[in-house]
Amino acid sequence: MSNLLTNFIILILGKDGKTMMAMLWAQEIMNADTTEEAKALYNRVPRLLKEKVKKILINSGFEELTTE
């Protein structure tokens, strides 16, 4: 149910909202205390944001967090 709600919100927000949400997810991942925690957070990113979050993390030098 929460995935459906999250996807609905992402679709409603449009392109700018999607970018902002991706930036917030990436920020949260980069601020994680451990690599394991960061990878767990990355695995929870909604599928509609996954590519944008991955791109942000790679551009920020955190590419190792995007490998599963």
Secondary structure, DSSP 8 states (H G I E B T S, - for coil): -HHHHHHHHHHHHHHHHHHHHHHHHHHHHHT-SSHHHHHHHHHTS-TTTHHHHHHHHHHTT-GGGG--
